[in-house]
Amino acid sequence: MAELTVVTLTVQEALEYLKKNERHYKSDATPVFAIGITNGELCGAAVVGSRGDEAELCHIYSEGEYGGYTTLYGQCWRAIKALGYRRIIP
């Protein structure tokens, strides 16, 4: 089992990755930032958006890597707190 590494992605890079892999949840929130996880190659991504004073997890997907969703969600939560948001809408 390879170790997961968190990487920064542009919103466009993340949306392109998610378009190929995850088609279920779409949001109309304004994208703020994106992150990804790798195990040597990109294996997950998340896009966080904004709805006024609340952050929203617009898209999230992991290819089944152990701890992938937890890693993405945890890093998104840390980032939104650093940006001053108090709540994330899952």
N, C-alpha and C positions, 0 to 999 in steps of 0.2 A: 504494500500500500504506500503510494507516494505521498509526501507531505504537500498540503495545499498552501499556496502562496497567494496572498491578496495583491491584486494589481489595479492600478487606475486605468480607466477606459474613458474615452470620450463618450458622450451620450450616443452619438451616431454609431460608433463601434459596437456599443452594447446593444443598441436596437437592431443592428444588422445580425448580430449573433442570436439574439432572442427571436427574431423573425424566422430564422432557420430551425429553431428548436422548440420554442414555447409559443403557443398560439391561443391560450385560454384567457388570460386576464389582460385586458387593455384598460388604460386609464386616460382621462383627458386632463390630468394635472400637468402643470408646466414642469418639464424636466429640469432638475437642478444639478445632479451629478450621477455618475455611474461608476461601479466597481466590478471587478471580475475576480475569479479564482482560477489558478492554474495548477496542474500537476505535471508540468512540462509543456502542456498545451492548454489553451483556454477550455475550461470545463464547466463554467458557470458564470452568470452575470446578474446584476441587479441595477435597476434604474430607480432613483428616488426623485419625486417631484414635490411641488409645493401647491398647497391650496390655502392661500392667505397665510395665517400664522401656524398652520399645521403641515407637517411633512407627510407624504404618502408614498408607500412602497408601490410604485407603478408596475413594475415587472420584476420577477425573480425566477431564476431557473438554475438548476444544477443537474448535471448528467448522471446523478446517482453516486457521486463521490461521497464517502463516509464523512459526515460533518459538513457537507457543502452548503446546505441551506442555513444551518446554524452559523457557519462562518460568515456567509453573506449578510444575514440578518443582523448579526452582532456588529459587524463593521459598519453597516448602514446606520444602526442606532448610535454608535459612537460618533460617527460623522455628523448626524443631524443635531446631536447634543452640542457638539463643538460649534455648529453654525447658529446655535441659539434657539432651536426649536425645542419645545417641551413635550411634544406628543408626535407619535408616528401612527398613521392609519395603515394597518396591514392590508 
